[in-house]
Amino acid sequence: MRWIHAAGRGLLVLVVVMTGYVTSGAHADEGTAGGRGPLTLATAGDLTNYLDPLLQGWNRTHPGEKVTLVELPDSADETHAQMVTDLRGGDRSRFDVLNIDVSWTSEFAAAGWIRPLPRDRFPMQGFLKPVVDTATYDNRLYAVPYVTNAGLLLYRKDILAKEGVPPPRTWAELEYDAKTIAPKYGLDGYAGQFLPYEGLTVNAAEAVYSAGGSILGDEGARVTVDSAAAREGIGFLARGVREGWIPKKALTYKEEESKQAFQDGRLLFLRNWPYAYVGASAKGSPVAGRIGAVPLPGPDGPGRSVLGGSNLAVNTHTRHPDSAARLLAYLTSEPVQRQVLTRGALPPVRAALYEDPELIRRFPYLPTLRTSVLHAAPRPKSPRYDQVSLVVQAVVHDAMTGHETPAAAVQRLARELAAVSSR
């Protein structure tokens, strides 16, 4: 749920897009009970201001169903807290449609805050397959995928070219290059998002997944983290800080701080979302034209990313569920999904857009991103996901700061996650 600047094409384009959508998508109105009327859409902070113009296009052609955009903080943790506080108000909630992190779907559905949706109303067959799973809970559809995401390894291709080495495919290659090449150029070796917040949960899960492990099973009912794979994955992160090829200041990095370090030319390697690639490639960036992107490495080859992105859900207590469903269909239609990419640099959920030659020329990382998304795994599914994430953050941070060995951290993680699951 992070946004970066992308060039706009003007509101006229959006009006044309919306006109085409209304004509081709009129059938989406059929077979849904409930009323129509104005809506409120809640989302994390839109840092590129791409969403408001999209909604203006909708509002011009739907004067009786106008959408008011409510921007919450751009921090996922703060957005989650504010949404939960509002939703607990039941029919007093002020939000009709919610743009939620993919990891919150199970929690919101289990709590009864969002309503199940009819699958046949939305064109799921045109979406990238892994993203659909993030919108389900208990085998029912509770949201519609809106944007997807997968972590990439960004690297300084100019420096690796000087050294005559390819980008790393394994952890061993990443460690070696970060320890030996980065210092020659006055750079730090490798960083991700290691502050104790949702980003650390993502980075930790990716390390465990890449080693072949898992954290939870059966939608949170079973703890599976106590494994050699989890010890290897958390050990990889802890070893990086201990040996110095992950700088200690990276323990304070969120997405923006880590992106800025790479964009300023202070890092050789960075794990981040694709928006960081676009920002680092933009005009005026000190590293523009000198960066590349590959899938995240793993122990023996390409690793596995966490599946990121956001889903659109409808508040159980909305007074206008039909209008809400129509808005979801609009925002996930192919013309609008194209604008989500070109205006907001957000990875779309529509599979066909990843094979569009014009888009690939403009966003050369798209083929790599598609591969990463198709092999990505969701964060642990749990109706108590917020508690699960807090446990992962705390325990992995202790391992990375040297307060606990990776083996002890995994054992503690298993105990504390079991306690969360039994509540």
Secondary structure, DSSP 4 states (H G I P E B T S, - for coil): ----------HHHHHHHHHHHHHHTGGGGTT--S----EEEEEE--TT--HHHHHHHHHHH-TTS-EEEEEE-SSHHHHHHHHHHHHTTGGG---SEEEEEGGGHHHHHHTT-B----GGGS-GGGB-HHHHHTTEETTEE--EEEEEEE-EEEEEHHHHHHHT-PPP-BHHHHHHHHHHTGGGGT-EEEE---STTHHHHHHHHHHHHHTT--SEEGGGTEE---SHHHHHHHHHHHHHHHHTSS-GGGGG--HHHHHHHHHTT-EEEEEE-HHHHHHHHSTT-TTTTSEEEEEPBBSSSB--PBEEEEEEEEBTT-S-HHHHHHHHHHHTSHHHHHHHHHHH-PPBSBGGGGG-HHHHHH-TTHHHHHHHHHT-BPPPP-TTHHHHHHHHHHHHHHHHTTSS-HHHHHHHHHHHHHHHHT-
